[in-house]
């Protein structure tokens, strides 16, 4: 029996709206970074300048100190959040969520003022870890394949950003001054993706590299004073946003996983939001006092909270999802299926005027919903 169907599309435009930022009173310390358990938004780690690493298991209500001293960074294993790596001037490892720590620093061969900066735990294997170091003569990238017992140098140079491709964990990306570099084989070899000085005359350091989940060709790079976007994985770039180099500098960029059109951008003195993939920006938070600047921004995995590291403590904003009925777009054109009539299968083809979340529903001739594709 042949079947007929009629089709239409609804594009849902939704955005994350931040309520007012407020300081978490129990964390008034100057903070370097904040990290959140990827599987539990209630578990938060606050890395401070002079009060160690503090952990909350109740969404920031109460805190426990888990490490003393100045903390630069904490990395959390996305497959087992009890596995942590912590950097100060050295490197420490925990397999019990920070209750106890193993000092890996003697295994690194660091000297004097050398320090560990970036940490990346491979999503492929918790024993595969990459770190970058900084010091007078210690600008290089190290790799361990056995959880920190042995290390090898896999790149020489001052690395200012280090990520693995969210769409391909064998693919690594690093920022080396104004060069974007990549390895397609987990650091065995490297090649240049782009030179921002040659392309734009931008000789500043790369601050962050961000990829969009499910969109392997879209790439964002923040340098000190410019935010760039590529739609073809680095072959060409556009400047999305710039700041005055005498007054501000970029610090961080976050893409919502639930709606990748929603971006949060951090500078030294502003938190900005875009709901259209960086085409337009709105300032949602600025300091209201002097000697107050920002270091790190973190979006909780449930996307209900946004955390901000500042020189005057840890700040938080609650997020709500807005869906504006005025932005619902119903299209009764540019969509068809073939063959029609069909038996037993058909192909649905559609075009939409702008990027957005698409919902396709099937109804019978009485208007009853049959299936949500």
Residue, then its C-alpha position, 0 to 999 in steps of 0.5 A: x500500500x502506497x503512502x503519502x505524507x505532508x511535511x513542515x519544519x519548525x526551527x526552535x531558537x533557544x538561548x541560555x540567559x545568565x542571571x546576575x553573577x554573585x560571589x560565593x562568600x566561602x570562596x573569596x580567594x583570588x582564583x586561577x581556574x575553576x573545573x567542574x566534574x563532567x558527570x556531576x555538576x554538583x562537584x566543583x574544584x576551585x584553584x586559588x592563588x594562595x589558598x590551595x585547591x578547594x572542592x565542593x560536592x554540593x554545588x558550591x554550598x560547602x567547600x573542603x581544602x584538598x591541596x595547599x599552596x598556589x594551584x594553576x590548574x586541575x584536569x579531570x578524567x572525563x571517563x572517571x572523574x576520580x582521576x585528577x591531575x593538579x599543577x602548581x610548580x610541579x604535577x600531582x595525581x589523585x585517583x580518589x577525587x582529591x583525597x590523596x595525592x601522588x607527587x609526579x614532579x620528580x619524574x618530569x625532570x623540571x628545574x628551578x622555576x620551571x612549572x607545569x601549565x596545561x594538562x590534557x588527559x586523553x579521552x582514549x586512555x586515562x594513562x595517556x596524559x599530555x602536559x606543557x611546561x614553562x620556565x627559563x629553558x623548559x618550554x616543551x610538551x611532555x607525554x606519559x603513557x603509563x599514568x605519569x611514571x615515565x615521560x617523553x618530550x613530544x614537542x619543543x616550544x612555548x605552548x599556550x593552549x592544548x586540546x584534543x579534538x572533541x570529534x576525534x581524540x587522536x587529533x591534538x591541537x596546540x597554540x605555539x605563540x601565533x602558530x596553530x599546530x596539529x598532530x593527527x597521531x597523538x603527538x607522534x608528528x606535528x604540522x602547522x595549521x595556520x600562522x596568524x601573524x602571516x594571515x592577519x599580522x597578529x603576533x600575539x599568543x594563542x590563548x584558547x582553542x575551541x571546537x564545536x561538538x558535531x561540527x568538525x570543520x568549525x574552529x575558534x581561536x582566541x588570541x590576546x586581542x582577537x577572536x577568530x573563527x574558521x568554517x573550514x578547519x583553519x584554511x580561512x578565518x574571520x575575526x568575530x570580536x576584538x578588544x582594545x589591546x591597551x585596555x583588555x585581553x581575551x581569556x576564555x571561550x565556551x560553546x554550549x553543547x546543548x545549543x552550539x549557537x550559544x557562546x560565552x566569551x571571557x576577557x580580563x574585564x567582561x563576560x560576553x554572550x552570543x546567541x548566533x554563533x558569534x555574529x553579535x555579542x552582549x556584555x552580561x557582566x563587568x567589574x564594579x570595582x577596581x583591582x578586579x579582573x577575570x581569569x577563567x570561565x566554566x559552564x556546568x555540564x547541566x548548563x544550569x550554572x556559569x562559574x567565573x574565576x576572578x581576583x576577588x573570588x569565585x563568582x556564579x551565575x544561574x542560567x535559564x533557557x529562553x525559548x521565544x515563541x516569536x522566534x519559532x519559524x514555520x516553513x511550508x516550503x523548501x521541503x519535500x520527500x521522494x518518492x511520494x507516494x512511497x512504499x516502504x521508504x522515502x527520503x526527506x530533503x529540506x533547506x532552512x534559511x538559517x542555522x538552528x535546531x530542527x524538529x521534524x514530526x510525522x502526522x497522519x491525515x487526521x492531524x495525529x502525531x505519528x513519530x518525532x524524527 
